[in-house]
């Protein structure tokens, strides 16, 4: 986990941080809809898998995979789950292309 945090922090130091995607921005105040905040947000718990192919990171780092779990100890369970999530997201991206 420390490697993931370090890699993400390195990207921020390199100026790769960017604005929060508009569908994740606060949509609870007057005028937010006019700005497009919250538009297109998909609630993961409404999905059968509990996972949606939605961009959460700023454009500058979209697609980066900071967390690379090992097969040691309890982390092996996380590696298994991360692989399953990546497979679900890859399948969703392929379906979007169709």
Backbone as ProteinMPNN parsed JSONL, in Angstrom:
{"seq_chain_A": "XXXXXXXXXXXXXXXXXXXXXXXXXXXXXXXXXXXXXXXXXXXXXXXXXXXXXXXXXXXXXXXXXXXXXXXXXXXXXXXXXXXXXXXXXXXXXXXXXX", "coords_chain_A": {"N_chain_A": [[0.819, -1.186, 0.0], [1.997, 1.203, 0.689], [3.658, 1.718, -1.446], [1.831, 2.334, -3.449], [0.675, 4.678, -2.459], [2.937, 6.303, -2.437], [3.55, 6.39, -5.198], [1.257, 7.673, -6.187], [1.455, 10.111, -4.823], [3.818, 11.004, -5.961], [2.963, 11.482, -8.581], [1.259, 13.63, -8.095], [3.108, 15.531, -7.165], [4.464, 15.821, -9.538], [2.761, 17.334, -10.943], [0.527, 16.168, -12.035], [-1.992, 16.131, -11.02], [-5.454, 16.914, -11.235], [-8.63, 18.455, -12.041], [-11.521, 17.305, -10.244], [-13.587, 14.848, -11.712], [-16.586, 15.934, -13.327], [-18.98, 14.523, -12.842], [-18.625, 13.582, -10.31], [-18.605, 15.739, -8.673], [-19.929, 17.937, -6.14], [-23.377, 18.079, -6.11], [-25.393, 19.224, -4.731], [-26.157, 21.854, -4.295], [-27.744, 24.998, -5.164], [-27.565, 25.76, -8.591], [-25.645, 23.903, -9.232], [-26.467, 21.904, -11.015], [-26.633, 23.325, -13.38], [-23.957, 23.655, -13.888], [-23.273, 21.125, -14.496], [-22.567, 19.369, -12.54], [-22.534, 16.259, -10.949], [-24.0, 15.084, -12.978], [-24.572, 12.211, -14.847], [-23.495, 10.484, -13.007], [-23.001, 7.248, -11.741], [-24.341, 5.026, -9.487], [-22.584, 2.71, -7.734], [-23.679, 0.624, -6.14], [-26.082, 0.092, -7.282], [-25.549, -1.553, -9.328], [-25.239, -4.911, -10.503], [-22.789, -6.172, -9.949], [-21.749, -4.4, -8.172], [-19.935, -2.656, -9.05], [-18.921, -0.129, -11.255], [-18.034, 1.024, -14.501], [-16.662, 3.736, -14.38], [-15.154, 6.891, -14.469], [-13.05, 7.911, -11.91], [-10.761, 9.22, -11.205], [-8.813, 12.203, -11.893], [-8.412, 13.384, -15.316], [-5.675, 13.462, -16.016], [-4.464, 11.334, -14.719], [-6.025, 9.176, -15.196], [-6.722, 5.768, -15.576], [-4.362, 4.872, -14.492], [-2.817, 2.444, -12.443], [-2.282, 2.296, -9.333], [-2.169, 0.669, -7.05], [-0.65, -2.314, -6.573], [-1.052, -5.26, -5.604], [0.623, -7.812, -3.678], [1.317, -11.37, -3.498], [1.54, -12.129, -0.924], [0.693, -13.166, 2.332], [-2.251, -11.778, 3.845], [-2.652, -10.004, 1.839], [-2.863, -11.344, -0.528], [-5.535, -12.016, -0.838], [-6.555, -9.508, -1.454], [-5.316, -9.075, -3.859], [-6.562, -10.952, -5.45], [-9.193, -9.975, -5.429], [-8.77, -7.436, -6.59], [-7.99, -8.19, -9.162], [-10.335, -9.391, -10.052], [-12.066, -7.177, -10.064], [-10.785, -5.579, -11.991], [-11.175, -7.209, -14.235], [-13.969, -7.145, -14.496], [-14.326, -4.424, -15.04], [-12.908, -4.217, -17.45], [-14.498, -5.811, -19.092], [-16.851, -4.295, -19.058], [-15.958, -1.977, -20.361], [-15.47, -3.009, -22.905], [-18.075, -3.718, -23.628], [-19.182, -1.183, -23.767], [-17.958, -0.216, -26.045], [-19.23, -1.581, -28.008]], "CA_chain_A": [[0.0, 0.0, 0.0], [2.856, 2.385, 0.769], [4.149, 1.982, -2.807], [0.735, 2.984, -4.175], [0.575, 6.051, -1.953], [4.128, 7.004, -2.902], [3.403, 6.619, -6.639], [0.224, 8.701, -6.361], [2.028, 11.373, -4.352], [4.779, 11.407, -6.979], [2.206, 12.078, -9.69], [0.79, 14.956, -7.652], [4.282, 16.406, -7.182], [4.819, 16.049, -10.945], [1.754, 18.201, -11.54], [-0.472, 15.379, -12.739], [-3.319, 16.237, -10.401], [-6.356, 17.704, -12.055], [-9.943, 18.655, -11.421], [-12.393, 16.154, -9.998], [-14.561, 14.707, -12.797], [-17.814, 16.672, -13.002], [-20.041, 13.663, -12.305], [-18.344, 13.344, -8.893], [-18.644, 17.003, -7.928], [-21.11, 18.196, -5.308], [-24.543, 18.506, -6.89], [-26.461, 19.493, -3.771], [-26.412, 23.284, -4.093], [-28.365, 25.667, -6.318], [-26.628, 26.089, -9.656], [-24.756, 22.775, -9.534], [-26.966, 21.224, -12.223], [-26.249, 24.18, -14.507], [-22.532, 23.418, -14.109], [-23.085, 19.723, -14.871], [-22.105, 18.573, -11.407], [-23.344, 15.089, -10.637], [-24.644, 14.534, -14.176], [-23.947, 10.991, -15.347], [-22.972, 9.647, -11.93], [-23.597, 5.921, -11.595], [-24.198, 4.542, -8.114], [-22.109, 1.334, -7.866], [-24.519, -0.36, -5.461], [-27.213, -0.233, -8.155], [-25.037, -2.514, -10.3], [-25.231, -6.301, -10.01], [-21.455, -6.468, -9.419], [-21.343, -3.378, -7.222], [-18.808, -1.976, -9.693], [-19.286, 0.515, -12.518], [-16.892, 1.54, -15.277], [-16.838, 5.178, -14.3], [-13.882, 7.528, -14.145], [-13.005, 8.547, -10.604], [-9.551, 10.028, -11.118], [-8.698, 13.265, -12.892], [-7.973, 12.924, -16.637], [-4.216, 13.331, -16.088], [-4.01, 10.055, -14.162], [-7.032, 8.136, -15.465], [-6.151, 4.524, -16.086], [-3.188, 4.429, -13.728], [-3.093, 1.439, -11.418], [-1.278, 2.527, -8.298], [-2.084, -0.453, -6.108], [-0.226, -3.581, -7.158], [-0.922, -6.161, -4.449], [1.495, -8.983, -3.786], [0.661, -12.629, -3.143], [1.983, -12.446, 0.433], [-0.242, -13.019, 3.45], [-3.629, -11.341, 3.598], [-2.697, -9.206, 0.624], [-3.238, -12.235, -1.637], [-6.99, -11.856, -1.012], [-6.776, -8.231, -2.127], [-4.867, -9.255, -5.242], [-7.643, -11.692, -6.105], [-10.317, -9.041, -5.591], [-8.361, -6.415, -7.559], [-8.036, -8.811, -10.488], [-11.752, -9.559, -10.406], [-12.584, -5.845, -10.387], [-10.218, -5.179, -13.288], [-11.836, -8.0, -15.281], [-15.331, -6.6, -14.639], [-14.205, -3.126, -15.7], [-12.499, -4.453, -18.839], [-15.688, -6.31, -19.78], [-17.754, -3.165, -19.216], [-15.397, -1.105, -21.405], [-15.704, -3.686, -24.188], [-19.503, -3.598, -23.917], [-19.411, 0.212, -24.14], [-17.466, -0.035, -27.415], [-20.162, -2.248, -28.933]], "C_chain_A": [[0.87, 1.259, 0.0], [3.408, 2.734, -0.608], [3.083, 2.715, -3.618], [0.607, 4.442, -3.75], [1.752, 6.879, -2.454], [4.03, 7.33, -4.393], [2.372, 7.715, -6.907], [0.754, 10.067, -5.93], [3.052, 11.903, -5.355], [4.095, 12.045, -8.177], [1.694, 13.469, -9.328], [1.956, 15.944, -7.681], [4.7, 16.754, -8.612], [3.783, 16.899, -11.677], [0.66, 17.46, -12.291], [-1.838, 15.37, -12.067], [-4.187, 17.093, -11.308], [-7.685, 17.855, -11.362], [-10.697, 17.338, -11.248], [-13.369, 16.052, -11.175], [-15.917, 15.282, -12.394], [-18.911, 15.785, -12.436], [-19.833, 13.336, -10.828], [-18.43, 14.612, -8.039], [-19.976, 17.181, -7.207], [-22.251, 18.761, -6.151], [-25.693, 18.943, -5.99], [-26.811, 20.975, -3.606], [-27.057, 23.9, -5.342], [-27.299, 26.043, -7.358], [-25.711, 24.952, -10.046], [-25.176, 22.068, -10.818], [-26.568, 22.015, -13.468], [-24.789, 23.966, -14.874], [-22.235, 21.971, -14.531], [-22.599, 18.836, -13.744], [-23.074, 17.436, -11.125], [-23.984, 14.424, -11.849], [-23.86, 13.316, -14.68], [-23.374, 10.087, -14.271], [-23.735, 8.33, -11.874], [-23.301, 5.413, -10.192], [-23.792, 3.069, -8.171], [-23.015, 0.284, -7.229], [-25.784, -0.695, -6.244], [-26.818, -1.254, -9.219], [-25.008, -3.907, -9.681], [-23.888, -6.659, -9.371], [-21.024, -5.509, -8.32], [-20.175, -2.555, -7.742], [-19.311, -1.358, -10.984], [-18.026, 1.051, -13.187], [-17.06, 3.05, -15.408], [-15.499, 5.788, -13.892], [-13.979, 8.238, -12.799], [-11.81, 9.49, -10.475], [-9.583, 11.159, -12.137], [-8.138, 12.711, -14.206], [-6.472, 12.639, -16.69], [-3.703, 11.991, -15.569], [-5.023, 8.929, -14.384], [-6.354, 6.916, -16.064], [-4.914, 4.047, -15.353], [-3.631, 3.426, -12.678], [-2.004, 1.535, -10.367], [-1.092, 1.307, -7.395], [-1.78, -1.735, -6.854], [0.0, -4.571, -6.009], [0.004, -7.336, -4.735], [0.67, -10.236, -3.471], [1.051, -13.069, -1.728], [0.88, -12.213, 1.456], [-1.646, -12.627, 3.028], [-3.757, -10.562, 2.301], [-3.076, -10.056, -0.597], [-4.739, -12.156, -1.901], [-7.296, -10.577, -1.762], [-6.37, -8.324, -3.596], [-5.955, -9.96, -6.051], [-8.828, -10.771, -6.392], [-9.981, -7.966, -6.63], [-8.421, -6.972, -8.973], [-9.478, -8.998, -10.951], [-12.379, -8.223, -10.804], [-12.068, -5.394, -11.746], [-10.86, -5.934, -14.439], [-13.25, -7.479, -15.541], [-15.282, -5.279, -15.39], [-13.795, -3.283, -17.164], [-13.692, -4.932, -19.658], [-16.678, -5.167, -20.039], [-17.259, -2.207, -20.3], [-15.612, -1.702, -22.785], [-17.169, -3.572, -24.597], [-19.851, -2.179, -24.356], [-18.988, 0.487, -25.586], [-18.436, -0.605, -28.438], [-21.358, -1.396, -29.263]], "O_chain_A": [[0.515, 2.262, -0.619], [3.607, 3.909, -0.915], [3.403, 3.62, -4.389], [0.45, 5.33, -4.588], [1.577, 8.031, -2.852], [4.39, 8.432, -4.808], [2.588, 8.583, -7.754], [0.52, 11.066, -6.61], [3.144, 13.111, -5.573], [4.585, 13.032, -8.726], [1.698, 14.375, -10.161], [1.808, 17.067, -8.165], [5.223, 17.838, -8.868], [3.908, 17.154, -12.875], [-0.056, 18.056, -13.095], [-2.743, 14.665, -12.514], [-3.673, 17.913, -12.068], [-7.848, 17.428, -10.219], [-10.52, 16.393, -12.016], [-13.925, 17.067, -11.596], [-16.343, 15.132, -11.249], [-19.707, 16.251, -11.62], [-20.755, 12.866, -10.162], [-18.335, 14.545, -6.814], [-21.005, 16.645, -7.619], [-22.103, 19.786, -6.817], [-26.837, 19.023, -6.436], [-27.705, 21.299, -2.825], [-26.921, 23.368, -6.444], [-26.251, 26.586, -7.009], [-25.059, 25.018, -11.087], [-24.327, 21.676, -11.618], [-26.208, 21.431, -14.491], [-24.419, 24.081, -16.043], [-21.102, 21.634, -14.877], [-22.255, 17.676, -13.969], [-24.288, 17.637, -11.071], [-24.466, 13.297, -11.743], [-22.652, 13.385, -14.906], [-22.823, 9.031, -14.582], [-24.964, 8.306, -11.95], [-22.147, 5.377, -9.766], [-24.588, 2.243, -8.618], [-23.108, -0.835, -7.733], [-26.483, -1.653, -5.915], [-27.68, -1.763, -9.936], [-24.78, -4.058, -8.481], [-23.849, -7.368, -8.365], [-20.049, -5.768, -7.614], [-19.509, -1.849, -6.985], [-20.051, -1.999, -11.731], [-17.082, 1.475, -12.521], [-17.539, 3.556, -16.422], [-14.796, 5.234, -13.047], [-14.87, 9.058, -12.576], [-11.859, 10.454, -9.711], [-10.303, 11.08, -13.133], [-7.463, 11.681, -14.206], [-6.045, 11.682, -17.337], [-2.614, 11.561, -15.948], [-4.883, 7.847, -13.814], [-5.513, 7.034, -16.955], [-4.462, 2.924, -15.573], [-4.707, 3.56, -12.095], [-0.939, 0.931, -10.498], [0.032, 0.967, -7.028], [-2.576, -2.185, -7.677], [1.116, -4.699, -5.506], [0.144, -7.785, -5.873], [-0.53, -10.152, -3.212], [0.91, -14.24, -1.376], [0.215, -11.177, 1.438], [-2.16, -13.076, 2.003], [-4.843, -10.471, 1.73], [-3.562, -9.519, -1.593], [-5.172, -12.221, -3.051], [-8.189, -10.549, -2.609], [-7.004, -7.726, -4.465], [-6.224, -9.599, -7.197], [-9.391, -10.799, -7.486], [-10.824, -7.625, -7.459], [-8.864, -6.28, -9.89], [-9.791, -8.781, -12.121], [-13.136, -8.153, -11.772], [-12.833, -4.883, -12.563], [-11.071, -5.364, -15.51], [-13.673, -7.386, -16.694], [-16.101, -5.037, -16.277], [-14.286, -2.552, -18.024], [-13.875, -4.501, -20.797], [-17.27, -5.086, -21.115], [-18.061, -1.683, -21.073], [-15.906, -0.977, -23.735], [-17.475, -3.355, -25.769], [-20.712, -1.987, -25.214], [-19.586, 1.32, -26.267], [-18.465, -0.171, -29.59], [-22.226, -1.821, -30.026]]}, "name": "protein", "num_of_chains": 1, "seq": "XXXXXXXXXXXXXXXXXXXXXXXXXXXXXXXXXXXXXXXXXXXXXXXXXXXXXXXXXXXXXXXXXXXXXXXXXXXXXXXXXXXXXXXXXXXXXXXXXX"}
